[in-house]
Amino acid sequence: MGRPRRASSVSYSPRPPAFGDPFRRNSPPQVRFKRKGAFRSGITLGEAQANVRLAGHDSYTFNDLGVDHRGKIYVKMSWPGYSPLNYEIPVDGYGGLIDLQSLTRRIGRAVSHYLQANIIPIPWDRIELSHMEEVGMGTWHLKMTTN
């Protein structure tokens, strides 16, 4: 009949976090805005409002972003020398996953409102949305730069 089977043992190894970069353990979670096929992250304000295709557009869950019971997150926007504003952004999705393109378009609208409300004299085609960092559960800080 042959050798009897031995019981196999499995060692437990903790699962890496599903969200965030495992190499940056103590940094806050980030949502990067990256065009599909681009080498670096960051999209212009015009691309955000034009619903450009994003890489990893279906890789975030509602739980990852800390969406509240009303389906919204809070995004804090600030520019040096101007007062910060918090925006309540509705989040859409399907099958438990965030529609990142829709979220990015809504964030783009909020950024354009922020620039108009504070009368910031920068051409919109120079504003680049880099990423969002989580500052609290369901509260994010948008990182913007000029190119």
N, CA and C of each residue as an Amber inpcrd file, in Angstrom:
protein
   441
   0.8050000  -1.1800000   0.0000000   0.0000000   0.0000000   0.0000000
   0.8560000   1.2540000   0.0000000   2.0210000   1.2170000   0.4710000
   2.8950000   2.3790000   0.4450000   3.0130000   3.0250000   1.8110000
   3.6420000   4.1690000   1.8130000   3.8430000   4.8910000   3.0690000
   2.5630000   5.5860000   3.5120000   2.3300000   5.6000000   4.8250000
   1.1540000   6.3400000   5.2920000   1.3820000   7.8440000   5.1570000
   0.3250000   8.5730000   4.9220000   0.4290000  10.0310000   4.7800000
   0.7140000  10.6720000   6.1170000   1.5940000  11.6390000   6.1010000
   1.8890000  12.3980000   7.3120000   0.9720000  13.6080000   7.3850000
   0.6870000  13.9890000   8.5730000  -0.1110000  15.1970000   8.7430000
   0.7370000  16.3990000   8.3570000   0.1760000  17.2620000   7.5790000
   0.9320000  18.4520000   7.1790000   0.6580000  19.5730000   8.1650000
   1.6610000  20.3520000   8.4040000   1.4830000  21.4920000   9.2960000
   1.6550000  22.7710000   8.4920000   0.8640000  23.7410000   8.8270000
   0.9070000  25.0180000   8.1310000   1.3220000  26.0690000   9.1400000
   2.3340000  26.8310000   8.7800000   2.7370000  27.9150000   9.6720000
   1.9170000  29.1510000   9.3350000   1.5660000  29.8860000  10.3540000
   0.7600000  31.0880000  10.1750000   1.6580000  32.2750000   9.8950000
   1.3320000  32.9860000   8.8580000   2.0120000  34.2570000   8.6060000
   0.9170000  35.3000000   8.4240000   1.0110000  36.4250000   9.1240000
  -0.0470000  37.4280000   9.0230000  -0.1640000  37.9490000   7.6040000
  -1.4050000  38.1770000   7.1960000  -1.6530000  38.7360000   5.8660000
  -1.1680000  40.1660000   5.8100000  -0.5440000  40.5540000   4.7130000
  -0.1580000  41.9630000   4.5990000  -1.4190000  42.8120000   4.4980000
  -1.3490000  44.0680000   4.8760000  -2.5440000  44.9050000   4.7920000
  -3.0350000  44.9910000   3.3580000  -4.3480000  44.9260000   3.1910000
  -4.9260000  44.9520000   1.8500000  -4.8290000  46.3370000   1.2330000
  -4.6570000  47.3480000   2.0600000  -4.6650000  48.7110000   1.5600000
  -3.3760000  49.3960000   1.9730000  -2.7630000  50.0890000   1.0620000
  -1.5470000  50.8250000   1.3920000  -0.3040000  50.0800000   0.9440000
   0.7950000  50.7020000   1.1340000   2.0880000  50.1760000   0.7280000
   2.7130000  49.4140000   1.8950000   2.9830000  48.0980000   1.7330000
   3.5480000  47.3450000   2.8490000   4.9500000  47.8000000   3.2380000
   5.6380000  48.5550000   2.3900000   6.9850000  49.0000000   2.6920000
   6.9780000  50.2690000   3.5540000   5.8520000  50.9530000   3.5910000
   5.7150000  52.1560000   4.4110000   4.7160000  51.8680000   5.5200000
   5.1470000  51.1650000   6.5070000   4.2490000  50.6760000   7.5540000
   3.6020000  51.7930000   8.3790000   4.3340000  52.8350000   8.7140000
   3.8040000  53.8580000   9.5970000   3.2430000  55.0670000   8.8680000
   3.2300000  55.0540000   7.5620000   2.6840000  56.1910000   6.8360000
   1.1760000  55.9920000   6.6530000   0.4370000  57.0890000   6.5200000
  -1.0140000  56.9570000   6.3560000  -1.3520000  56.3470000   4.9980000
  -2.5010000  55.6930000   4.8990000  -2.9240000  55.1490000   3.5970000
  -3.0630000  56.2630000   2.5680000  -2.8000000  55.9230000   1.3120000
  -2.8720000  56.9000000   0.2330000  -3.7110000  56.3620000  -0.9140000
  -4.3700000  57.2720000  -1.5960000  -5.0600000  56.9720000  -2.8460000
  -4.3470000  57.7710000  -3.9120000  -3.7190000  57.0810000  -4.8520000
  -2.9640000  57.7560000  -5.9080000  -3.8270000  57.9230000  -7.1490000
  -3.6690000  59.0640000  -7.7950000  -4.3500000  59.3380000  -9.0500000
  -3.3220000  59.1490000 -10.1670000  -3.4960000  58.1080000 -10.9570000
  -2.5290000  57.7900000 -12.0040000  -3.2790000  57.4340000 -13.2810000
  -2.9110000  58.1100000 -14.3840000  -3.4950000  57.7970000 -15.6820000
  -3.1280000  56.3800000 -16.0910000  -4.0270000  55.7180000 -16.7600000
  -3.7540000  54.3650000 -17.2480000  -2.6150000  54.4210000 -18.2580000
  -1.5530000  53.6530000 -18.0100000  -0.4060000  53.6100000 -18.8940000
   0.6690000  54.6440000 -18.5920000   0.4470000  55.5140000 -17.6140000
   1.4390000  56.5420000 -17.2760000   2.5080000  55.9570000 -16.3550000
   3.6970000  56.5440000 -16.3930000   4.8010000  56.0750000 -15.5500000
   4.7230000  56.6190000 -14.1330000   4.2120000  57.8380000 -13.9780000
   4.1650000  58.4300000 -12.6460000   2.7350000  58.8220000 -12.3130000
   2.4750000  58.9700000 -11.0300000   1.1190000  59.3290000 -10.6120000
   0.9290000  60.8260000 -10.7200000  -0.3160000  61.2280000 -10.7320000
  -0.6730000  62.6340000 -10.8360000  -1.4310000  62.8920000 -12.1260000
  -2.5760000  63.5480000 -12.0020000  -3.3600000  63.9400000 -13.1710000
  -3.6880000  65.4190000 -13.0510000  -3.8730000  66.0690000 -14.1810000
  -4.2020000  67.4910000 -14.1540000  -5.6660000  67.6670000 -13.7620000
  -6.0060000  68.8670000 -13.3640000  -7.3790000  69.1690000 -12.9810000
  -8.3220000  68.9550000 -14.1660000  -7.8750000  69.2990000 -15.3580000
  -8.6890000  69.0890000 -16.5590000  -8.9400000  67.6080000 -16.8200000
  -7.9180000  66.7800000 -16.6210000  -8.0950000  65.3360000 -16.8030000
  -9.0600000  64.7680000 -15.7740000  -8.9980000  65.2790000 -14.5560000
  -9.8980000  64.8000000 -13.5110000 -11.3510000  65.1120000 -13.8650000
 -11.5890000  66.2960000 -14.4010000 -12.9520000  66.6800000 -14.7460000
 -13.4170000  66.0530000 -16.0560000 -12.4790000  65.5960000 -16.8890000
 -12.8320000  64.9900000 -18.1720000 -13.0130000  63.4780000 -18.0690000
 -12.9750000  62.9320000 -16.8490000 -13.2130000  61.5070000 -16.6280000
 -12.1900000  60.6260000 -17.3400000 -10.9000000  60.9470000 -17.1840000
  -9.8210000  60.1890000 -17.8150000  -9.7380000  58.7850000 -17.1940000
  -9.3060000  57.7900000 -17.9800000  -9.1560000  56.4200000 -17.4710000
  -7.9880000  56.3700000 -16.4960000  -8.2280000  55.7670000 -15.3480000
  -7.2160000  55.6940000 -14.3020000  -6.7310000  54.2740000 -14.1090000
  -5.4500000  54.1360000 -13.7700000  -4.8920000  52.8240000 -13.4400000
  -5.3900000  52.4360000 -12.0530000  -5.7350000  51.1730000 -11.8780000
  -6.2100000  50.6980000 -10.5830000  -7.5380000  51.3080000 -10.1960000
  -8.3860000  51.5740000 -11.2010000  -9.6400000  52.2710000 -10.9330000
 -10.6240000  51.4440000 -10.1150000 -10.3790000  50.1600000  -9.9580000
 -11.3090000  49.3320000  -9.1860000 -10.5970000  48.5720000  -8.0720000
  -9.5560000  49.1710000  -7.5150000  -8.7820000  48.4580000  -6.5090000
  -9.0430000  48.9180000  -5.0830000  -9.9560000  49.8700000  -4.8740000
 -10.2610000  50.3510000  -3.5360000 -11.6850000  49.9570000  -3.1610000
 -11.8810000  49.5550000  -1.9180000 -13.2190000  49.2190000  -1.4400000
 -13.7800000  50.3890000  -0.6240000 -15.0750000  50.3290000  -0.3480000
 -15.7070000  51.3530000   0.4800000 -15.0580000  51.3850000   1.8620000
 -14.7020000  50.2170000   2.3600000 -14.0650000  50.1160000   3.6680000
 -12.6780000  50.7560000   3.6590000 -11.9360000  50.6050000   2.5600000
 -10.5960000  51.1920000   2.4560000 -10.6350000  52.7090000   2.6180000
 -11.6530000  53.3340000   2.0390000 -11.7400000  54.7910000   2.0880000
 -12.5040000  55.2950000   3.3060000 -13.0690000  54.4100000   4.0970000
 -13.8050000  54.8300000   5.2860000 -15.0700000  55.5820000   4.9490000
 -15.7890000  55.1130000   3.9290000 -17.0270000  55.7720000   3.5110000
 -18.0580000  55.6430000   4.6350000 -18.7450000  56.7460000   4.9510000
 -19.7210000  56.7170000   6.0410000 -21.0390000  56.0830000   5.5930000
 -22.0000000  56.0180000   6.5120000 -23.2720000  55.3610000   6.2230000
 -24.0990000  56.0840000   5.1670000 -23.7680000  57.3480000   4.8960000
 -24.4620000  58.1000000   3.8500000 -23.7650000  57.9770000   2.5020000
 -22.6470000  57.2400000   2.4480000 -21.9210000  57.0710000   1.1910000
 -21.0320000  58.2490000   0.8530000 -20.4450000  58.8980000   1.8710000
 -19.6260000  60.0860000   1.6260000 -18.3030000  60.0090000   2.3720000
 -17.3060000  60.7130000   1.8210000 -16.0340000  60.9200000   2.5070000
 -15.8170000  62.4300000   2.6070000 -14.8910000  62.8260000   3.4580000
 -14.5520000  64.2300000   3.6130000 -13.1480000  64.4560000   3.0670000
 -13.0110000  65.4710000   2.2270000 -11.7200000  65.7910000   1.6170000
 -11.3340000  67.2130000   2.0160000 -10.1720000  67.3370000   2.6320000
  -9.6580000  68.6480000   3.0440000  -8.7300000  69.1560000   1.9550000
  -8.9700000  70.3790000   1.5240000  -8.1250000  71.0030000   0.5090000
  -7.4800000  72.2390000   1.0930000  -6.2120000  72.4080000   0.8000000
  -5.5040000  73.6020000   1.2690000  -4.4560000  73.9880000   0.2480000
  -4.1730000  75.2830000   0.2090000  -3.1360000  75.8350000  -0.6560000
  -2.3590000  76.8240000   0.2080000  -1.0250000  76.8430000   0.1010000
  -0.2360000  77.7500000   0.9590000  -0.6980000  79.2010000   0.8400000
  -0.9380000  79.8190000   1.9890000  -1.3610000  81.2100000   2.0150000
  -2.8680000  81.4100000   1.9680000  -3.6360000  80.3320000   1.8440000
  -5.0930000  80.4190000   1.7610000  -5.7160000  79.5180000   2.8180000
  -6.9320000  79.8430000   3.2000000  -7.5850000  79.0440000   4.2400000
  -8.0380000  77.6960000   3.6690000  -7.9130000  76.6220000   4.4600000
  -8.3410000  75.3070000   3.9920000  -9.8630000  75.1780000   4.0290000
 -10.3890000  74.3100000   3.1920000 -11.8210000  74.0090000   3.1640000
 -12.0070000  72.5040000   3.1730000 -13.0740000  72.0520000   3.8350000
 -13.4320000  70.6350000   3.8210000 -14.6240000  70.4390000   2.8980000
 -14.5470000  69.4080000   2.0780000 -15.6250000  69.0860000   1.1580000
 -16.1630000  67.7010000   1.4700000 -17.4640000  67.5590000   1.3650000
 -18.1340000  66.2820000   1.5410000 -18.3630000  65.7180000   0.1390000
 -17.7110000  64.6180000  -0.1790000 -17.7490000  64.0650000  -1.5350000
 -18.5270000  62.7520000  -1.5250000 -19.5980000  62.6330000  -2.3460000
 -20.3010000  61.3490000  -2.4420000 -19.4470000  60.3250000  -3.1880000
 -19.5450000  59.0670000  -2.7820000 -18.7360000  58.0010000  -3.3710000
 -19.6640000  56.9740000  -3.9970000 -19.4230000  56.6610000  -5.2690000
 -20.1820000  55.6260000  -5.9750000 -19.3360000  54.3760000  -6.0910000
 -19.9910000  53.2670000  -6.3520000 -19.2580000  52.0320000  -6.5510000
 -20.1760000  50.9230000  -7.0070000 -19.5700000  49.7790000  -7.2030000
 -20.2990000  48.5920000  -7.6590000 -19.6050000  47.3710000  -7.0800000
 -20.3700000  46.4470000  -6.5870000 -19.8010000  45.2130000  -6.0400000
 -18.8570000  45.4430000  -4.8770000 -19.0750000  46.4830000  -4.0960000
 -18.2070000  46.7630000  -2.9630000 -16.9470000  47.5270000  -3.3020000
 -16.7370000  47.8370000  -4.5850000 -15.5400000  48.5600000  -5.0260000
 -15.8950000  49.9970000  -5.4000000 -14.9700000  50.8980000  -5.1450000
 -15.1420000  52.3230000  -5.4410000 -14.9780000  52.5510000  -6.9480000
 -15.8120000  53.4230000  -7.5120000 -15.6160000  53.8930000  -8.8780000
 -14.6810000  55.0920000  -8.7850000 -13.3690000  54.8310000  -8.9350000
 -12.3550000  55.8630000  -8.7160000 -12.4590000  57.0010000  -9.7210000
 -12.8740000  56.7200000 -10.9510000 -12.9980000  57.7710000 -11.9510000
 -14.0990000  58.7610000 -11.5670000 -15.2010000  58.2450000 -11.0780000
 -16.2890000  59.1080000 -10.6300000 -15.8540000  59.9290000  -9.4180000
 -15.1630000  59.3000000  -8.4800000 -14.6570000  60.0050000  -7.2990000
 -13.6780000  61.1030000  -7.7050000 -12.7960000  60.8000000  -8.6460000
 -11.8010000  61.7760000  -9.1080000 -12.4760000  62.9570000  -9.8010000
 -13.5080000  62.6840000 -10.5830000 -14.2380000  63.7620000 -11.2520000
 -14.8870000  64.6900000 -10.2150000 -15.4730000  64.1080000  -9.1700000
 -16.1010000  64.9190000  -8.1310000 -15.0640000  65.7090000  -7.3340000
 -13.9200000  65.1130000  -7.1000000 -12.8420000  65.8290000  -6.4140000
 -12.3510000  66.9790000  -7.2910000 -12.2670000  66.7440000  -8.5960000
 -11.8770000  67.8030000  -9.5280000 -12.8310000  68.9850000  -9.4860000
 -14.1280000  68.7040000  -9.3890000 -15.1160000  69.7890000  -9.2640000
 -14.9170000  70.5620000  -7.9680000 -14.6330000  69.8230000  -6.8790000
 -14.4140000  70.4740000  -5.5880000 -13.1590000  71.3430000  -5.6320000
 -12.1080000  70.8780000  -6.3140000 -10.8780000  71.6650000  -6.4330000
 -11.1540000  72.9510000  -7.2050000 -11.9030000  72.8640000  -8.3000000
 -12.2060000  74.0710000  -9.0720000 -13.0300000  75.0530000  -8.2260000
 -13.9440000  74.5340000  -7.4050000 -14.7000000  75.4100000  -6.5060000
 -13.7750000  76.0580000  -5.4810000 -12.8440000  75.2890000  -4.9280000
 -11.8930000  75.8050000  -3.9460000 -11.0440000  76.9250000  -4.5480000
 -10.5670000  76.7260000  -5.7810000  -9.7480000  77.7430000  -6.4450000
 -10.5520000  79.0150000  -6.7010000 -11.8180000  78.8650000  -7.0870000
 -12.6660000  80.0350000  -7.3360000 -13.0300000  80.7470000  -6.0390000
 -13.3610000  79.9660000  -4.9960000 -13.7870000  80.5580000  -3.7290000
 -12.6640000  81.3660000  -3.0780000 -11.4320000  80.9160000  -3.2290000
 -10.2980000  81.6080000  -2.6250000  -9.5990000  82.5640000  -3.5880000
 -10.0830000  82.6420000  -4.8070000  -9.5080000  83.4950000  -5.8580000
  -7.9940000  83.2530000  -5.9620000  -7.6380000  82.0070000  -6.1700000
  -6.2250000  81.6260000  -6.3070000  -5.8230000  81.8310000  -7.7650000
  -4.8360000  82.7160000  -8.0330000  -4.4850000  83.0710000  -9.4150000
  -3.5250000  82.0820000 -10.0810000  -3.9580000  80.8570000 -10.2430000
  -3.1440000  79.8440000 -10.9230000  -3.9870000  79.2550000 -12.0500000
  -3.4420000  79.1660000 -13.2720000  -4.2120000  78.5430000 -14.3570000
  -4.5430000  77.0890000 -14.0160000  -5.7720000  76.6910000 -14.2910000
  -6.2320000  75.3600000 -13.9230000  -5.4650000  74.2560000 -14.6310000
  -4.9320000  74.5470000 -15.8190000  -4.1950000  73.4950000 -16.5360000
  -2.8380000  73.2070000 -15.9000000  -2.4150000  74.0310000 -14.9270000
  -1.1510000  73.7700000 -14.2230000  -1.3400000  73.0160000 -12.9160000
  -2.5860000  72.9080000 -12.4390000  -2.8690000  72.1990000 -11.1850000
  -2.8420000  70.6990000 -11.4390000  -2.0840000  69.9910000 -10.6110000
  -2.0030000  68.5310000 -10.7260000  -2.4360000  67.8960000  -9.4040000
  -3.3680000  66.9510000  -9.4940000  -3.8080000  66.2010000  -8.3220000
  -2.8760000  65.0130000  -8.1660000  -2.1260000  64.9820000  -7.0970000
  -1.1260000  63.9430000  -6.8860000  -1.7230000  62.7170000  -6.2000000
  -2.1710000  62.9030000  -4.9620000  -2.7460000  61.7890000  -4.1970000
  -3.5130000  62.3290000  -3.0020000  -4.2140000  61.4390000  -2.3140000
  -4.8970000  61.7800000  -1.0760000  -4.2960000  60.9500000   0.0460000
  -4.1220000  61.5540000   1.2090000  -3.6450000  60.8480000   2.4000000
  -4.7470000  60.8460000   3.4450000  -4.9150000  59.7230000   4.1100000
  -5.9380000  59.6280000   5.1400000  -5.4420000  60.3010000   6.4160000
  -6.2380000  61.2310000   6.9420000  -5.8860000  61.9010000   8.1900000
  -6.7450000  61.3910000   9.3380000  -7.8570000  60.7790000   9.0440000
  -8.7640000  60.1910000  10.0190000  -9.7050000  59.2740000   9.2790000
 -10.4850000  58.5040000   9.9940000 -11.4010000  57.5710000   9.3450000
 -12.3960000  58.3190000   8.4590000 -12.2930000  58.1120000   7.1520000
 -13.1850000  58.7650000   6.2050000 -12.8430000  60.2080000   5.9000000
 -11.7160000  60.6950000   6.4230000 -11.2750000  62.0690000   6.1680000
  -9.9260000  62.0270000   5.4650000  -9.8470000  62.7150000   4.3500000
  -8.6580000  62.6630000   3.4940000  -8.1340000  64.0620000   3.2290000
  -6.8210000  64.1680000   3.0440000  -6.1910000  65.4380000   2.6800000
  -5.6690000  65.3000000   1.2620000  -6.1170000  66.1770000   0.3840000
  -5.7340000  66.1410000  -1.0260000  -4.4030000  66.8490000  -1.2120000
  -3.4560000  66.1830000  -1.8760000  -2.1490000  66.7720000  -2.1820000
  -2.1750000  67.2440000  -3.6300000  -2.0030000  68.5600000  -3.8060000
  -1.9850000  69.1660000  -5.1380000  -0.6300000  69.8300000  -5.3710000
  -0.2070000  69.8690000  -6.6200000   1.0220000  70.5450000  -7.0010000
   0.7750000  71.3430000  -8.2820000   1.7560000  72.1420000  -8.6610000
   1.6840000  72.7980000  -9.9700000   2.7700000  72.2150000 -10.8510000
   2.4940000  72.0990000 -12.1100000   3.5020000  71.5620000 -13.0460000
   3.9980000  72.6280000 -13.9730000
